[in-house]
Amino acid sequence: QVQLVESGGGLVQAGGSLRLSCVASGRMFGNYAMGWFRQAPGKEREFVAGINRSGGNTNVADSVKGRFTISRDNAKNTVFLQMNSLKPEDTAVYYCAAALSLTGRVRVHRYEYEYWGQGTQVTVSS
């Protein structure tokens, strides 16, 4: 079992930055591919960024490419999402997710992830 706790959300003006963190409980964090998803009111939960278990490969959605960066610190059981140049359309609840992985592949689909955090609200004002 893996428990995930997100933090770092909040209210920020357009053009600002936030850094989300997700701390995982349990052992063998390095065996899990990690991802960030978001869900805006009335919309489906969508992929934002993913990182493989070593941190050597990442993938970000086209909508945030060049603005968001995902990284991880396996020694601290933590995955990060650095969000720059935020836009009002980035407003959503952001979720951290974990997928047990035997390969170096980045996971991009919701169904590939077994564990989810409770989410953290990000609100970007115009």
N, CA, C and O of each residue as an XYZ file, in Angstrom:
504
protein
N       0.830     -1.190      0.000
C       0.000      0.000      0.000
C       0.868      1.245      0.000
O       1.913      1.293      0.650
N       0.425      2.244     -0.733
C       1.115      3.526     -0.796
C       0.101      4.613     -0.472
O      -0.983      4.652     -1.054
N       0.448      5.481      0.444
C      -0.387      6.643      0.726
C       0.325      7.887      0.234
O       1.526      8.057      0.442
N      -0.427      8.751     -0.419
C       0.131      9.940     -1.044
C      -0.513     11.186     -0.436
O      -1.733     11.255     -0.286
N       0.310     12.154     -0.093
C      -0.186     13.399      0.479
C       0.396     14.573     -0.293
O       1.609     14.783     -0.312
N      -0.490     15.336     -0.932
C      -0.064     16.504     -1.702
C      -0.060     17.756     -0.832
O      -0.789     17.844      0.157
N       0.762     18.709     -1.211
C       0.787     20.018     -0.566
C       1.313     21.036     -1.563
O       1.846     20.685     -2.616
N       1.148     22.325     -1.204
C       1.706     23.375     -2.034
C       0.711     24.138     -2.881
O       1.073     25.114     -3.537
N      -0.543     23.705     -2.874
C      -1.543     24.424     -3.638
C      -1.882     25.758     -2.993
O      -1.437     26.063     -1.887
N      -2.678     26.547     -3.703
C      -3.083     27.839     -3.160
C      -3.613     28.755     -4.235
O      -3.909     28.334     -5.353
N      -3.726     30.030     -3.871
C      -4.212     31.066     -4.778
C      -3.037     31.883     -5.275
O      -2.216     32.349     -4.485
N      -2.957     32.058     -6.583
C      -1.849     32.805     -7.173
C      -2.383     33.616     -8.354
O      -3.353     33.221     -9.001
N      -1.753     34.729     -8.622
C      -2.147     35.540     -9.765
C      -1.593     34.950    -11.056
O      -0.581     34.250    -11.053
N      -2.266     35.242    -12.143
C      -1.793     34.789    -13.448
C      -0.345     35.257    -13.662
O       0.012     36.392    -13.349
N       0.467     34.353    -14.201
C       1.879     34.638    -14.398
C       2.756     34.202    -13.239
O       3.982     34.189    -13.351
N       2.135     33.847    -12.137
C       2.881     33.431    -10.957
C       3.289     31.967    -11.009
O       3.069     31.271    -12.000
N       3.893     31.521     -9.904
C       4.420     30.161     -9.816
C       3.969     29.493     -8.525
O       3.713     30.149     -7.515
N       3.881     28.188     -8.588
C       3.654     27.351     -7.421
C       4.462     26.078     -7.582
O       4.755     25.646     -8.697
N       4.821     25.482     -6.447
C       5.493     24.186     -6.467
C       4.695     23.214     -5.621
O       4.572     23.382     -4.407
N       4.159     22.204     -6.266
C       3.431     21.169     -5.557
C       4.381     20.055     -5.145
O       5.331     19.729     -5.857
N       4.104     19.478     -3.980
C       4.871     18.335     -3.493
C       3.916     17.198     -3.184
O       2.755     17.421     -2.841
N       4.408     15.993     -3.306
C       3.637     14.802     -2.974
C       4.575     13.842     -2.264
O       5.550     13.363     -2.844
N       4.270     13.568     -1.001
C       5.081     12.662     -0.216
C       4.376     11.309     -0.147
O       3.183     11.228      0.146
N       5.131     10.260     -0.419
C       4.596      8.904     -0.406
C       5.049      8.160      0.833
O       6.216      8.228      1.219
N       4.114      7.447      1.458
C       4.466      6.595      2.590
C       4.829      5.222      2.059
O       4.606      4.924      0.886
N       5.377      4.400      2.909
C       5.704      3.053      2.484
C       7.111      2.963      1.922
O       7.796      3.964      1.714
N       7.509      1.733      1.687
C       8.852      1.485      1.192
C       8.888      1.394     -0.326
O       7.850      1.358     -0.989
N      10.053      1.360     -0.840
C      10.286      1.104     -2.270
C       9.636      2.154     -3.161
O       9.060      1.834     -4.201
N       9.737      3.414     -2.740
C       9.207      4.504     -3.569
C       9.821      4.466     -4.961
O       9.164      4.805     -5.946
N      11.062      4.059     -5.038
C      11.758      4.024     -6.316
C      11.223      2.987     -7.288
O      11.653      2.954     -8.441
N      10.298      2.142     -6.855
C       9.679      1.165     -7.740
C       8.400      1.680     -8.388
O       7.737      0.953     -9.127
N       8.054      2.934     -8.110
C       6.796      3.479     -8.597
C       7.031      4.599     -9.603
O       7.807      5.525     -9.367
N       6.335      4.486    -10.734
C       6.212      5.630    -11.619
C       5.205      6.584    -10.973
O       4.242      6.145    -10.343
N       5.429      7.873    -11.132
C       4.583      8.869    -10.478
C       3.983      9.812    -11.521
O       4.538     10.016    -12.601
N       2.844     10.373    -11.165
C       2.207     11.301    -12.085
C       1.411     12.363    -11.357
O       1.060     12.221    -10.185
N       1.139     13.420    -12.080
C       0.239     14.480    -11.621
C      -0.913     14.591    -12.621
O      -0.717     14.604    -13.836
N      -2.110     14.669    -12.065
C      -3.316     14.877    -12.848
C      -4.049     16.084    -12.261
O      -3.751     16.516    -11.147
N      -4.996     16.616    -13.007
C      -5.803     17.714    -12.491
C      -7.241     17.573    -12.953
O      -7.532     16.972    -13.987
N      -8.133     18.146    -12.154
C      -9.545     18.107    -12.487
C     -10.178     19.441    -12.170
O     -10.221     19.869    -11.016
N     -10.668     20.090    -13.206
C     -11.385     21.352    -13.047
C     -12.872     21.052    -12.884
O     -13.330     19.986    -13.297
N     -13.634     21.970    -12.292
C     -15.066     21.737    -12.096
C     -15.771     21.423    -13.419
O     -15.622     22.143    -14.406
N     -16.532     20.343    -13.414
C     -17.293     19.956    -14.591
C     -16.493     19.294    -15.693
O     -17.015     19.030    -16.777
N     -15.218     19.023    -15.417
C     -14.366     18.417    -16.448
C     -13.798     17.090    -15.980
O     -13.789     16.789    -14.786
N     -13.325     16.300    -16.936
C     -12.680     15.034    -16.625
C     -11.301     15.278    -16.003
O     -10.667     16.305    -16.246
N     -10.855     14.317    -15.200
C      -9.502     14.381    -14.674
C      -8.529     14.133    -15.825
O      -8.679     13.174    -16.581
N      -7.545     14.997    -15.945
C      -6.629     14.910    -17.073
C      -5.180     14.809    -16.621
O      -4.793     15.298    -15.559
N      -4.402     14.158    -17.466
C      -2.967     13.997    -17.231
C      -2.273     15.348    -17.354
O      -2.560     16.137    -18.254
N      -1.346     15.594    -16.418
C      -0.539     16.813    -16.463
C       0.923     16.474    -16.738
O       1.543     17.020    -17.650
N       1.465     15.553    -15.921
C       2.879     15.214    -16.074
C       3.145     13.864    -15.433
O       2.465     13.465    -14.487
N       4.147     13.166    -15.962
C       4.524     11.875    -15.405
C       6.030     11.725    -15.396
O       6.741     12.375    -16.161
N       6.506     10.852    -14.514
C       7.941     10.624    -14.385
C       8.160      9.148    -14.085
O       7.402      8.537    -13.333
N       9.199      8.586    -14.678
C       9.437      7.168    -14.445
C      10.094      6.963    -13.080
O      10.396      7.932    -12.384
N      10.310      5.734    -12.706
C      10.695      5.449    -11.327
C      12.088      5.966    -10.980
O      12.361      6.255     -9.815
N      12.957      6.086    -11.950
C      14.298      6.593    -11.663
C      14.377      8.114    -11.760
O      15.302      8.732    -11.233
N      13.400      8.706    -12.438
C      13.441     10.149    -12.673
C      14.125     10.519    -13.967
O      14.256     11.700    -14.291
N      14.566      9.512    -14.716
C      15.298      9.780    -15.936
C      14.436     10.143    -17.131
O      14.920     10.740    -18.092
N      13.162      9.787    -17.074
C      12.243     10.091    -18.181
C      11.008     10.807    -17.650
O      10.467     10.449    -16.604
N      10.578     11.815    -18.381
C       9.377     12.555    -18.013
C       8.516     12.783    -19.246
O       8.960     12.645    -20.385
N       7.274     13.135    -18.972
C       6.327     13.453    -20.037
C       5.367     14.486    -19.477
O       4.840     14.315    -18.378
N       5.137     15.552    -20.220
C       4.175     16.557    -19.780
C       3.142     16.789    -20.873
O       3.432     16.656    -22.062
N       1.944     17.135    -20.454
C       0.871     17.409    -21.405
C       1.201     18.634    -22.248
O       1.892     19.548    -21.798
N       0.702     18.638    -23.462
C       0.966     19.761    -24.364
C       0.487     21.086    -23.765
O       1.099     22.129    -23.995
N      -0.592     21.045    -23.007
C      -1.174     22.269    -22.455
C      -0.276     22.944    -21.426
O      -0.456     24.127    -21.138
N       0.675     22.224    -20.874
C       1.559     22.795    -19.845
C       3.029     22.719    -20.239
O       3.904     23.119    -19.470
N       3.294     22.217    -21.414
C       4.684     22.052    -21.852
C       5.388     23.408    -21.890
O       4.848     24.392    -22.395
N       6.599     23.437    -21.346
C       7.357     24.680    -21.290
C       7.069     25.515    -20.061
O       7.782     26.479    -19.784
N       6.018     25.153    -19.311
C       5.648     25.895    -18.101
C       5.756     25.031    -16.842
O       6.136     25.529    -15.782
N       5.428     23.753    -16.949
C       5.436     22.845    -15.797
C       6.588     21.850    -15.934
O       6.939     21.422    -17.033
N       7.165     21.496    -14.782
C       8.243     20.509    -14.742
C       7.984     19.540    -13.602
O       7.679     19.949    -12.482
N       8.107     18.263    -13.894
C       7.968     17.238    -12.860
C       9.352     16.706    -12.501
O      10.213     16.547    -13.367
N       9.554     16.437    -11.219
C      10.821     15.873    -10.757
C      10.538     15.025     -9.531
O       9.429     15.047     -8.997
N      11.533     14.284     -9.089
C      11.353     13.443     -7.908
C      12.655     13.329     -7.144
O      13.747     13.463     -7.697
N      12.502     13.077     -5.845
C      13.636     12.818     -4.960
C      13.348     11.492     -4.272
O      12.604     11.441     -3.292
N      13.937     10.426     -4.786
C      13.634      9.100     -4.242
C      14.126      8.927     -2.812
O      13.571      8.126     -2.060
N      15.140      9.656     -2.435
C      15.637      9.569     -1.053
C      14.636     10.148     -0.062
O      14.641      9.793      1.117
N      13.778     11.043     -0.549
C      12.793     11.687      0.320
C      11.371     11.247      0.007
O      10.414     11.816      0.532
N      11.227     10.236     -0.845
C       9.894      9.719     -1.192
C       8.963     10.824     -1.681
O       7.782     10.848     -1.334
N       9.491     11.724     -2.475
C       8.728     12.909     -2.855
C       8.801     13.154     -4.358
O       9.848     12.990     -4.984
N       7.660     13.549     -4.918
C       7.599     13.991     -6.302
C       7.096     15.432     -6.309
O       6.254     15.813     -5.496
N       7.624     16.223     -7.239
C       7.322     17.643     -7.293
C       6.695     18.016     -8.641
O       6.912     17.357     -9.658
N       5.920     19.084     -8.610
C       5.436     19.684     -9.847
C       5.684     21.185     -9.751
O       4.986     21.893     -9.025
N       6.671     21.660    -10.479
C       6.958     23.087    -10.538
C       6.103     23.710    -11.628
O       6.180     23.318    -12.792
N       5.293     24.678    -11.244
C       4.357     25.301    -12.177
C       4.692     26.780    -12.309
O       4.585     27.541    -11.348
N       5.095     27.172    -13.497
C       5.439     28.561    -13.784
C       4.478     29.147    -14.811
O       3.766     28.420    -15.504
N       4.471     30.455    -14.893
C       3.619     31.164    -15.868
C       2.183     30.649    -15.817
O       1.583     30.330    -16.844
N       1.661     30.576    -14.630
C       0.322     30.004    -14.441
C      -0.748     30.852    -15.116
O      -0.654     32.078    -15.184
N      -1.766     30.159    -15.610
C      -2.884     30.788    -16.299
C      -4.188     30.450    -15.563
O      -4.257     29.451    -14.848
N      -5.205     31.273    -15.736
C      -6.494     30.955    -15.088
C      -7.009     29.563    -15.457
O      -7.656     28.908    -14.640
N      -6.731     29.115    -16.657
C      -7.196     27.789    -17.076
C      -6.452     26.644    -16.399
O      -6.817     25.482    -16.576
N      -5.414     26.958    -15.626
C      -4.727     25.944    -14.831
C      -5.446     25.689    -13.505
O      -5.066     24.787    -12.759
N      -6.464     26.466    -13.211
C      -7.216     26.287    -11.979
C      -7.879     24.913    -11.945
O      -8.628     24.542    -12.849
N      -7.587     24.174    -10.890
C      -8.096     22.802    -10.766
C      -7.643     22.226     -9.432
O      -6.836     22.822     -8.718
N      -8.177     21.060     -9.115
C      -7.614     20.250     -8.037
C      -6.544     19.364     -8.666
O      -6.791     18.678     -9.658
N      -5.373     19.389     -8.084
C      -4.247     18.622     -8.610
C      -4.033     17.376     -7.751
O      -3.977     17.448     -6.523
N      -3.916     16.240     -8.427
C      -3.768     14.953     -7.766
C      -2.433     14.314     -8.113
O      -1.964     14.370     -9.250
N      -1.846     13.713     -7.105
C      -0.644     12.916     -7.270
C      -1.071     11.459     -7.397
O      -2.036     11.036     -6.761
N      -0.352     10.686     -8.221
C      -0.691      9.286     -8.413
C       0.570      8.445     -8.529
O       1.624      8.923     -8.948
N       0.435      7.168     -8.143
C       1.581      6.250     -8.169
C       1.201      4.952     -8.862
O       0.082      4.459     -8.721
N       2.149      4.409     -9.613
C       1.942      3.150    -10.322
C       3.160      2.261    -10.136
O       4.275      2.649    -10.482
N       2.949      1.067     -9.590
C       4.055      0.129     -9.455
C       4.588     -0.206    -10.840
O       3.827     -0.568    -11.738
N       5.885     -0.084    -11.004
C       6.454     -0.193    -12.342
C       7.659     -1.115    -12.354
O       8.537     -1.013    -11.497
N       7.700     -2.005    -13.318
C       8.841     -2.887    -13.505
C       9.739     -2.414    -14.643
O      10.761     -3.029    -14.944
N       9.339     -1.312    -15.265
C      10.099     -0.782    -16.399
C      10.398      0.695    -16.178
O      10.002      1.272    -15.165
N      11.082      1.287    -17.108
C      11.380      2.711    -17.032
C      10.377      3.582    -17.757
O      10.654      4.742    -18.062
N       9.218      3.025    -18.032
C       8.217      3.752    -18.821
C       7.464      4.768    -17.975
O       7.168      4.530    -16.804
N       7.160      5.907    -18.595
C       6.321      6.919    -17.967
C       4.863      6.558    -18.232
O       4.504      6.193    -19.352
N       4.036      6.659    -17.218
C       2.601      6.358    -17.357
C       1.836      7.655    -17.616
O       2.073      8.662    -16.948
N       0.915      7.632    -18.588
C       0.183      8.856    -18.921
C      -1.328      8.709    -18.800
O      -2.054      9.696    -18.924
N      -1.810      7.500    -18.560
C      -3.259      7.264    -18.503
C      -3.721      7.034    -17.067
O      -3.013      6.420    -16.269
N      -4.905      7.528    -16.748
C      -5.451      7.358    -15.399
C      -5.484      5.895    -14.979
O      -5.137      5.566    -13.845
N      -5.897      5.023    -15.878
C      -6.090      3.617    -15.517
C      -4.782      2.901    -15.198
O      -4.796      1.783    -14.681
N      -3.666      3.529    -15.499
C      -2.374      2.910    -15.218
C      -1.917      3.127    -13.778
O      -0.951      2.508    -13.330
N      -2.605      3.998    -13.060
C      -2.189      4.357    -11.704
C      -3.080      3.677    -10.660
O      -4.307      3.702    -10.759
N      -2.441      3.073     -9.665
C      -3.181      2.336     -8.635
C      -3.495      3.171     -7.401
O      -4.491      2.926     -6.720
N      -2.650      4.152     -7.111
C      -2.793      4.911     -5.872
C      -2.924      6.402     -6.175
O      -2.271      6.938     -7.071
N      -3.794      7.056     -5.395
C      -4.091      8.469     -5.604
C      -4.082      9.218     -4.281
O      -4.466      8.680     -3.243
N      -3.636     10.476     -4.336
C      -3.749     11.340     -3.186
C      -5.115     11.999     -3.139
O      -5.960     11.772     -4.005
N      -5.321     12.818     -2.116
C      -6.606     13.488     -1.920
C      -6.736     14.758     -2.751
O      -7.841     15.269     -2.934
N      -5.638     15.262     -3.246
C      -5.678     16.440     -4.102
C      -5.381     17.727     -3.357
O      -5.585     17.828     -2.147
N      -4.895     18.706     -4.102
C      -4.649     20.029     -3.555
C      -5.169     21.064     -4.559
O      -4.943     20.948     -5.763
N      -5.865     22.070     -4.042
C      -6.507     23.059     -4.903
C      -5.503     24.101     -5.385
O      -4.738     24.655     -4.595
N      -5.518     24.356     -6.667
C      -4.732     25.445     -7.262
C      -5.716     26.386     -7.942
O      -6.496     25.974     -8.800
N      -5.668     27.651     -7.548
C      -6.551     28.656     -8.134
C      -5.695     29.787     -8.681
O      -4.883     30.371     -7.963
N      -5.885     30.087     -9.948
C      -5.124     31.142    -10.609
C      -6.096     32.256    -10.987
O      -7.029     32.051    -11.763
N      -5.858     33.429    -10.426
C      -6.738     34.574    -10.692
C      -6.201     35.391    -11.859
O      -4.992     35.475    -12.076
N      -7.122     35.989    -12.602
C      -6.717     36.784    -13.772
C      -6.450     38.229    -13.398
O      -6.100     39.036    -14.259
